[in-house]
Amino acid sequence: MTYSIGCDHTAVALKETVKAHLESRGVTVIDHGTHSSERTDYPLFAKDVATSIQSGQAERGILICGTGIGMSIAANKFDGIRAAAVSEPFSAQASREHNDANVLCFGARVVGPSLANMIVDAFLDASYEGGRHQKRVDLIQSYE
């Protein structure tokens, strides 16, 4: 499994924590940055992660900004991307099982390192259930 990861200047430290956690679980990580606390624009990193999934370079992605909301809004502008902004593990799990989310977003100003890793684990361990959920995912995709 390959994940693309990106963050803005507010989330560099948390991104590094999450990246190390993913790698400890055997996940290959493509790091799109940023690597500095110098102010930057989060949509640039959302685009990099989204396009890496669109191209097949990565299966899924993780985006981290202050709240996770801006990243999810930006990533969801790209065809085939279903980005979910979450702040606890249950929603991360449900986003995979019910919505076939392929990008996980959360905020460095909202969750700490331990909770972030629990959220990532819930997302990583969950699988899309299909079935009754497929009609809704198909509807979402028809809007692209």
C-alpha positions in Angstrom: 0.0 0.0 0.0 1.3 3.5 -0.9 0.0 6.7 0.7 0.7 10.2 -0.4 0.9 12.7 2.5 1.0 16.4 2.6 0.6 19.3 5.0 0.8 23.0 5.4 3.1 24.9 7.7 0.9 24.3 10.8 1.3 20.6 10.6 4.9 19.7 9.7 5.7 18.0 13.1 2.4 16.0 13.1 3.0 15.0 9.5 6.4 13.6 10.4 4.8 11.6 13.3 2.1 10.2 11.1 4.6 9.4 8.3 6.8 7.4 10.8 3.7 5.6 12.1 2.6 4.6 8.5 6.1 3.4 7.7 6.2 1.3 10.9 3.0 -0.4 9.6 4.7 -1.2 6.3 3.1 1.5 4.3 5.1 3.2 1.6 4.8 7.0 2.0 5.3 9.6 -0.7 5.9 12.9 1.1 4.8 16.0 -0.8 5.8 18.4 2.0 5.8 21.0 3.2 9.0 20.5 5.2 9.2 23.9 6.8 7.1 26.0 9.3 7.4 28.9 6.8 3.9 30.0 5.8 2.5 28.3 2.8 -0.8 27.6 1.0 -2.5 24.3 1.8 -4.3 23.9 -1.6 -0.9 23.3 -3.2 -0.3 20.2 -1.1 -3.9 19.0 -1.5 -3.4 19.2 -5.3 -0.2 17.2 -5.1 -1.7 14.4 -3.0 -4.9 14.3 -5.1 -3.1 14.1 -8.4 -0.8 11.4 -7.1 -3.9 9.3 -6.4 -5.5 10.2 -9.7 -2.4 9.0 -11.5 -2.1 5.8 -9.6 1.1 6.7 -7.9 -0.6 6.2 -4.5 -3.8 4.3 -3.5 -4.7 6.8 -0.7 -3.6 10.0 0.9 -3.4 11.9 4.1 -3.6 15.7 4.4 -3.0 17.7 7.5 -3.6 21.5 8.0 -4.8 23.5 11.0 -8.3 21.9 11.1 -8.3 19.5 8.2 -11.2 21.3 6.7 -9.4 23.4 4.1 -7.4 20.4 2.9 -10.6 18.4 2.5 -12.4 21.1 0.6 -9.4 21.5 -1.8 -8.8 17.8 -2.3 -12.5 17.2 -3.1 -12.3 19.5 -6.1 -10.4 16.7 -7.9 -12.2 13.9 -9.8 -12.1 10.6 -8.0 -11.1 12.1 -4.7 -13.3 11.5 -1.7 -11.6 13.4 1.2 -13.0 13.2 4.7 -12.1 15.7 7.4 -12.3 13.8 10.8 -11.2 14.3 14.3 -11.7 10.9 15.9 -11.2 7.2 14.8 -14.9 6.3 14.4 -15.4 8.8 11.6 -12.2 7.8 9.9 -13.4 4.1 9.9 -16.9 5.0 8.7 -15.5 7.2 5.9 -13.7 4.2 4.5 -16.5 1.7 5.1 -19.4 3.8 4.0 -18.0 6.5 1.7 -15.0 4.7 0.2 -12.9 7.8 1.2 -9.4 7.7 -0.3 -8.0 10.8 1.5 -8.0 11.3 5.2 -7.8 14.9 6.5 -7.4 16.2 10.0 -6.1 19.2 11.9 -2.9 19.7 13.8 -4.7 22.2 15.9 -7.4 19.7 16.6 -5.7 16.4 17.3 -2.4 15.5 19.0 0.1 12.8 17.8 -1.4 9.8 19.7 -5.0 10.6 18.5 -3.7 11.2 15.0 -2.1 7.8 14.9 -5.3 6.2 16.2 -7.3 8.0 13.4 -4.8 6.8 10.8 -5.0 3.2 12.1 -8.8 3.3 11.9 -8.6 4.6 8.3 -5.9 2.1 7.3 -7.6 -0.9 8.9 -11.1 -0.3 7.5 -12.4 -1.5 4.1 -15.1 -0.2 1.9 -18.3 -2.2 2.5 -19.9 -1.5 -0.9 -23.5 -3.0 -0.9 -26.0 -0.5 0.2 -23.4 2.3 0.2 -22.5 1.8 -3.5 -25.5 3.7 -4.8 -24.5 6.8 -2.8 -20.8 6.6 -3.9 -22.0 6.3 -7.5 -24.2 9.4 -7.0 -21.2 11.3 -5.7 -19.1 10.2 -8.6 -21.8 11.2 -11.1 -21.4 14.8 -9.9 -17.8 15.0 -11.1 
